[in-house]
Amino acid sequence: MARHVRVQGLAGDDPRFNVPSRTLANVNFNEVKRIIEMGEGKTAREFFNLGQSKKFMQTMLVAEACKRLVDAGKTNSIRDLYYMTKHTIAGTRENTFDDQAESDPIIEDLEVTLDSLREELHLFASNKGAMVGELTVVDGGDVIDCRRMGTGGWSVPSIVEPNVIEFRECEAKFILLVEKDAMWRRLNEDKFWKLHHCILIHGGGQPPRGVRRLMHRMVNELKLPLYVFVDNDPWGYYIYSVVKQGSISLAYESRRMAIPSARFIGLSSADVQKYQIPDEVTIRLEDTDIARAKEIMAYPWFQGKKHWQTEIQRMLSSKVKLELEALSAKGITFASDEYLPRKLKEKDFLD
C-alpha cells in the first residue's frame, strides 16, 4: 500500500487507496455457507480531499507502526498502538489521534484493505472472557488444564491461532457460551461443566474476537456443538446472530469466526410461561429495545426463519424482556439444576 501511494505521489497524482466498505449496505448473507460476507463496495481515501485527508494520514500512520512491529518480530496491544501513533503535528495544535476510539476503526480499515488479520499485523487486544471445562490447552508452551482453573477460569487471550494455542485432551461433549460473567460464575461454582461434560466460556457480553475465534476452532477442530445462552432481549439475540452468522462490521472475518451450526438455548420469551418465571423479575421493553428488535427481524438471515420471527414477535407482544439473572428468582441453582439440563434433554433450541 505504501509503495502504491509513493508511486502516485512521485508521479504528481493525488495519493489515494480504496477501503472496502464495512456497512450493512455492503454485506450479503450467503445462504449456502450461512454466514455474512462482505460485498465489493469500496470507498476511496484521498490525500487531497479535506474530508478524507485526516483518515488518509491516520491510516498511513497505523500502517507504518504495524510495519515496524512486523519487522521487529514484536506484538503490541491496540492501546499501545494508539500511543505509538498519537502525537501533535509540528507547527499545529492538531493531534494525529485524540482518542483510541479513532485508531481502532482505522486498524479494521487496514485489515480489510490489506486482507490481513489484526493478529497478522502483530496487534492484540486485552484479554476478555474466561473458560473452564473438560479440555487441556497449550498456551504459548504452557499446559493449561481447564478442569483446574478455580473460580476465575482461564483468561482467553486475544490471539488464539494454532501457533499460540494448541488443543490437547478433550472429554467435552459441547460448548456453552454464556453472555454474562455472573451467570458463568454461577454455572462454574455449581460445576455444571463437570456434571454435563462441557466447556463453559463467556465473553463479557458481546464476545471479543479471541473468544469467537477460539470457539470457531473448537467447533471445527474438536467437532463440538455450540449452544448460546443469552438474555431474552434484542441485544442477546444479536450476540447469538454475531456468533452464528458473523458481524456486519467484521464481515471479512466471517470465514474464521462465524459458526453457522451454533444454536440458541435461551432465554426464550416462551420461558416465562414454561418455567413459571415470576412477573416481578421481567423488565419492560424500552423504545430502543423495540426499534432494535424490529431491525433484527428484518435482517435477511432472520427473515426466512419462522421460529425466530415468532420468538421476537412474542417478546414484542409481551412488552417485557428477561435477563439471565431472572432465573435466580426460581432458586440459586435453578439454571444449573433444572433450566439448562431440561433444555438440553428436550433439545429445546432455536437454530
HELIX and SHEET records of a PDB file:
HELIX    1   1 ALA A    2  LEU A   10  1                                   9    
HELIX    2   2 LEU A   24  ASN A   26  5                                   3    
HELIX    3   3 SER A   53  ALA A   72  1                                  20    
HELIX    4   4 ILE A   78  THR A   85  1                                   8    
HELIX    5   5 GLN A  100  LEU A  114  1                                  15    
HELIX    6   6 ARG A  118  LEU A  121  5                                   4    
HELIX    7   7 ASP A  181  GLU A  189  1                                   9    
HELIX    8   8 PHE A  192  LEU A  195  1                                   4    
HELIX    9   9 ARG A  209  GLU A  221  1                                  13    
HELIX   10  10 PRO A  234  GLN A  245  1                                  12    
HELIX   11  11 ALA A  251  GLU A  253  5                                   3    
HELIX   12  12 SER A  254  MET A  257  1                                   4    
HELIX   13  13 ASP A  271  LYS A  274  1                                   4    
HELIX   14  14 ASP A  279  VAL A  281  5                                   3    
HELIX   15  15 ASP A  287  ALA A  298  1                                  12    
HELIX   16  16 PRO A  300  GLN A  303  1                                   4    
HELIX   17  17 LYS A  306  SER A  318  1                                  13    
HELIX   18  18 LEU A  324  LYS A  330  5                                   7    
HELIX   19  19 PHE A  334  PHE A  334  1                                   1    
HELIX   20  20 ALA A  335  TYR A  339  3                                   5    
HELIX   21  21 LEU A  340  LYS A  345  1                                   6    
SHEET    1   A 2 ARG A  16  PRO A  20  0                                        
SHEET    2   A 2 LYS A  42  GLU A  46 -1                                        
SHEET    1   B 2 VAL A  27  ASN A  30  0                                        
SHEET    2   B 2 ILE A  35  MET A  38 -1                                        
SHEET    1   C 2 ASN A  76  SER A  77  0                                        
SHEET    2   C 2 LEU A 123  PHE A 124  1                                        
SHEET    1   D 6 TRP A 154  SER A 155  0                                        
SHEET    2   D 6 ALA A 130  GLY A 133 -1                                        
SHEET    3   D 6 CYS A 198  HIS A 202 -1                                        
SHEET    4   D 6 PHE A 174  VAL A 178  1                                        
SHEET    5   D 6 LEU A 226  PHE A 229  1                                        
SHEET    6   D 6 ARG A 263  GLY A 266  1                                        
SHEET    1   E 3 ASP A 142  ASP A 145  0                                        
SHEET    2   E 3 LEU A 135  ASP A 139 -1                                        
SHEET    3   E 3 ILE A 165  CYS A 170 -1                                        
SHEET    1   F 2 ILE A 283  ARG A 284  0                                        
SHEET    2   F 2 VAL A 320  LYS A 321 -1                                        
END                                                                             
